[in-house]
Amino acid sequence: MSRWLAALAAVVLIVPVMADARVGGGTSSGSRGSNTGSAPAPTKTAPTAAPIARSTTPTQTAPTTNVAQAPAAQGSFFSRHPFLTGMLGAGLFGMMFGGGFGGAAGMLGLLFQVALIGGLAYLALRFFRGRMASAGASPQSAYAGATQRLMEPPLTRNSSVPLTGGSAPVTAPMAITTEDYSAFENLLGGIQTAYSGGDLAKMRALVTPEMLGYFSEQLSGNASRGLENKVEAVKLEQGDLSEAWSEAGIDYATVAMRFSLIDYSRRLSDGAIVEGNAQARTEATEIWTFLRSKGGTWILSAIQQAA
């Protein structure tokens, strides 16, 4: 048994452990313009990608149509006056079944109730006529107007005008050149090196302000725990373009990259390695999105993990 345990310990020591000390810490964050909430197109390098869990770009939602509901139908005159209904019903049914006012006064009671019903009917008729006259339209015409509003087609927009407030701007595909691919590879190594050295000033020229804020939080968290992440010898092993497009004067390119690196974390106090392996290379596959303004240079705007 002791020999098996020794062999297992040797294997554990030999196999490198991914420390996720690389930039982003193995999370998915950032913005991809109007495609932030959409999955990148699959590639051979990364067929699927984890959704972006943290972003300053609001989620695009479809507009909703609010339809005004008609007021609740009101009951009849007698339903709103149950006392009168009960009194009349009791008198009439009493006459029919031998009760009511009774005796010689039965006929007079019946005549009195008939006169009372006629008077109430006259008052109710005048009441309803007054309400219809003040409204200035019949109930049928009012419902007809509501039906017309419901049947109107939805609003359309000019596709050449970008919209805000939940509507995606117009996008157009764009071509990626050999120089662009070289820029992506250089950013992969340059950003990892700057992050490993805690050089936020250098990273400011390589990433968006949003991503710089995330990286700054990670570095601050490491410092408070007395740790530092070290990333060395980054090498791109394979890369595929997922998608590239332009919107609102900004170019975007999402690239799946499989790269190898030396990735570990160590204590600041004594330099002891607490995670990863400083002597062995590990591999990671991530989906990076870059952006540039017209005529500008590419910078990093999002990182997603391969799912």
C-alpha positions in Angstrom: 0.0 0.0 0.0 2.8 2.4 0.9 4.4 1.9 -2.6 1.1 2.8 -4.3 0.8 5.9 -2.2 4.4 6.9 -3.1 3.7 6.3 -6.8 0.5 8.5 -6.6 2.4 11.3 -4.9 5.1 11.2 -7.6 2.4 11.5 -10.3 0.8 14.5 -8.5 4.2 16.2 -8.3 4.9 15.6 -12.0 1.6 16.7 -13.4 1.5 20.5 -13.5 -1.4 22.2 -11.8 -3.2 25.1 -13.5 -3.0 28.0 -11.2 -5.2 30.4 -13.2 -2.7 33.1 -12.3 -3.0 34.4 -15.9 -4.8 37.6 -16.7 -8.5 37.3 -16.0 -8.0 34.6 -13.4 -10.0 32.1 -15.5 -13.2 34.1 -15.5 -15.4 35.5 -18.3 -15.8 39.2 -18.3 -15.8 42.3 -20.5 -17.9 43.6 -23.4 -18.4 42.6 -27.0 -20.5 45.5 -28.1 -24.0 44.5 -29.1 -22.9 40.9 -29.1 -22.0 40.9 -25.4 -25.1 38.7 -24.5 -24.6 36.4 -27.5 -22.3 33.4 -27.8 -19.3 33.8 -30.1 -19.4 31.7 -33.3 -17.9 28.3 -32.7 -14.4 27.5 -34.0 -12.2 24.5 -34.1 -10.1 25.8 -31.3 -13.1 26.6 -29.0 -16.4 25.1 -30.2 -18.2 26.6 -27.2 -17.6 29.5 -24.9 -18.8 30.4 -21.4 -21.1 33.4 -21.3 -19.8 36.7 -20.1 -20.6 36.8 -16.4 -19.5 40.4 -15.7 -19.9 43.4 -18.1 -20.6 47.1 -18.1 -22.7 46.7 -21.2 -26.4 46.4 -20.4 -28.2 43.3 -21.6 -30.2 43.9 -24.8 -33.9 43.4 -24.2 -36.8 43.5 -26.6 -39.2 46.4 -26.1 -42.5 45.4 -24.7 -45.9 46.8 -25.7 -48.2 47.9 -23.0 -51.9 47.5 -23.8 -54.3 49.5 -21.7 -56.8 47.3 -20.0 -60.5 48.2 -20.2 -62.0 49.2 -16.9 -63.8 46.4 -15.1 -67.4 46.1 -16.2 -69.8 47.6 -13.8 -72.8 45.7 -12.6 -76.4 46.6 -13.3 -78.4 49.2 -11.3 -80.0 46.5 -9.2 -76.8 44.6 -8.5 -75.3 47.9 -7.2 -78.4 48.4 -4.9 -79.1 45.0 -3.3 -81.4 46.5 -0.7 -84.0 47.5 -3.3 -83.6 44.2 -5.1 -84.3 42.2 -1.9 -87.3 44.3 -1.0 -89.0 44.0 -4.4 -88.2 40.3 -4.7 -89.6 39.6 -1.3 -92.9 41.4 -2.1 -93.5 39.9 -5.5 -92.6 36.4 -4.4 -94.7 36.8 -1.3 -97.8 37.6 -3.4 -97.2 34.6 -5.7 -96.9 32.2 -2.8 -99.5 33.6 -0.5 -97.4 35.9 1.6 -96.5 39.5 0.8 -98.7 42.2 2.2 -101.4 39.5 2.9 -105.2 39.6 3.3 -107.4 42.3 1.8 -104.3 44.5 1.2 -102.7 42.1 -1.2 -104.0 43.7 -4.3 -103.1 47.2 -3.1 -99.7 46.0 -2.2 -99.2 44.5 -5.6 -100.3 47.8 -7.3 -97.9 49.7 -5.0 -95.0 47.4 -6.0 -95.8 47.7 -9.7 -95.9 51.5 -9.4 -92.6 51.5 -7.5 -90.9 49.3 -10.1 -92.1 51.5 -12.9 -90.7 54.6 -11.1 -87.4 53.0 -10.5 -87.2 51.8 -14.1 -87.9 55.4 -15.3 -85.1 56.8 -13.0 -82.7 54.1 -14.2 -83.5 54.9 -17.9 -82.8 58.6 -17.3 -79.6 57.8 -15.5 -78.2 55.7 -18.3 -79.2 58.2 -21.0 -77.4 61.0 -19.0 -74.2 59.0 -18.8 -74.3 58.2 -22.6 -74.9 61.8 -23.5 -71.9 63.0 -21.3 -69.6 60.4 -22.8 -70.4 61.8 -26.3 -70.1 58.3 -27.9 -71.7 54.9 -27.8 -70.0 52.0 -26.1 -69.6 50.3 -29.4 -67.6 53.2 -30.9 -65.3 53.3 -27.9 -64.4 49.6 -28.2 -64.0 50.0 -31.9 -61.2 52.6 -31.2 -59.4 50.3 -28.8 -59.6 47.5 -31.4 -58.1 49.8 -34.0 -55.1 50.6 -31.8 -54.5 46.9 -31.1 -54.6 46.1 -34.8 -52.0 48.7 -35.7 -48.7 47.2 -37.0 -45.6 47.5 -34.7 -43.3 50.5 -35.1 -40.5 50.0 -37.6 -37.1 51.7 -37.6 -34.6 52.9 -40.2 -31.9 50.2 -40.3 -29.3 52.8 -41.1 -29.8 54.6 -37.8 -28.3 53.0 -34.6 -30.7 52.8 -31.7 -30.0 52.9 -28.0 -31.9 51.9 -24.9 -32.1 48.1 -25.5 -31.9 48.0 -29.3 -28.8 46.7 -31.0 -27.0 49.0 -33.4 -26.4 48.1 -37.0 -23.5 45.8 -37.5 -21.5 44.9 -40.6 -18.9 42.1 -41.1 -15.3 43.1 -41.6 -12.2 41.4 -42.9 -9.2 40.5 -40.7 -5.7 40.8 -42.2 -2.4 39.1 -41.4 -1.3 42.3 -39.6 -4.4 42.0 -37.4 -3.6 38.4 -36.4 0.0 39.5 -35.5 -1.5 42.3 -33.3 -3.7 39.8 -31.5 -0.8 37.5 -30.8 1.4 40.4 -29.5 -1.5 41.5 -27.2 -1.8 38.0 -25.8 1.8 38.0 -24.7 2.1 41.8 -23.8 -1.0 41.8 -21.6 0.0 38.6 -19.7 3.5 40.1 -19.1 2.1 43.4 -17.8 -0.3 41.6 -15.6 2.4 39.4 -14.2 4.4 42.4 -13.3 1.5 44.3 -11.9 2.2 47.1 -14.4 -1.2 48.9 -14.7 0.3 51.8 -16.5 1.5 49.6 -19.3 -1.8 47.7 -19.4 -3.8 50.9 -19.8 -2.6 51.1 -23.4 -3.4 47.5 -24.1 -7.0 47.0 -22.7 -10.2 48.9 -22.3 -10.9 50.9 -19.1 -13.4 48.2 -18.2 -10.9 45.4 -18.4 -8.3 47.5 -16.7 -10.7 47.9 -13.7 -11.2 44.1 -13.5 -7.5 43.4 -13.6 -6.8 46.1 -11.0 -9.3 44.4 -8.7 -7.6 41.1 -9.1 -4.2 42.5 -8.4 -5.4 44.3 -5.4 -7.1 41.1 -4.1 -3.8 39.2 -4.5 -1.8 41.9 -2.7 -4.2 41.9 0.2 -3.7 38.2 0.6 0.1 38.6 0.3 0.3 36.8 -3.1 1.4 37.6 -6.6 0.5 35.9 -9.9 3.3 35.1 -12.2 2.9 34.3 -15.9 5.9 33.6 -18.0 6.9 32.3 -21.5 3.4 32.7 -23.1 3.2 31.0 -26.5 0.3 30.9 -28.9 -0.3 27.3 -30.0 -3.4 27.6 -32.1 -5.8 30.4 -33.0 -9.1 30.8 -34.9 -11.2 33.8 -35.8 -14.7 33.5 -34.4 -16.2 36.6 -35.8 -15.4 40.2 -36.8 -17.7 43.1 -37.3 -18.1 46.9 -37.1 -20.7 48.9 -35.3 -21.0 52.6 -34.3 -17.6 53.4 -35.7 -15.8 50.6 -33.7 -14.3 47.4 -35.1 -14.6 44.2 -33.1 -12.8 40.8 -33.5 -13.4 37.7 -31.4 -10.6 35.2 -31.6 -10.3 31.7 -30.0 -6.8 31.0 -28.8 -5.1 28.0 -27.3 -1.8 29.0 -25.6 0.8 27.5 -23.3 2.5 29.3 -20.5 4.2 28.9 -17.1 1.5 29.9 -14.6 1.9 30.0 -10.8 1.2 32.0 -7.7 3.7 32.7 -4.9 3.8 34.4 -1.5 5.3 37.9 -1.3 6.8 37.3 2.1 9.1 34.3 1.3 8.6 33.6 -2.5 7.1 30.2 -1.8 4.9 28.8 -4.6 1.4 28.2 -3.3 -0.3 27.2 -6.6 0.9 26.1 -10.0 4.4 25.0 -11.1 7.2 27.3 -11.9 9.0 24.6 -13.9 6.3 23.1 -16.1 4.2 24.6 -18.9 0.4 24.4 -18.9 -2.2 25.1 -21.5 -5.3 27.3 -21.6 -8.0 27.9 -24.2 -9.8 31.3 -24.1 -11.8 33.5 -26.4 -10.6 37.0 -26.5 -12.4 40.0 -28.1 -10.5 43.0 -29.3 -11.7 46.4 -30.4 -10.3 49.4 -32.2 -11.6 52.8 -33.3 -11.4 53.7 -36.9 -7.7 54.1 -37.7 -6.7 53.1 -34.1 -4.9 50.1 -32.7 -6.4 46.9 -31.3 -7.0 46.6 -27.5 -8.6 43.9 -25.4 -12.3 44.3 -24.5 -13.3 40.9 -23.2 -12.1 37.4 -22.2 -14.3 34.3 -22.2 -13.4 30.8 -21.1 -13.8 27.8 -23.4 -16.8 25.8 -22.1 
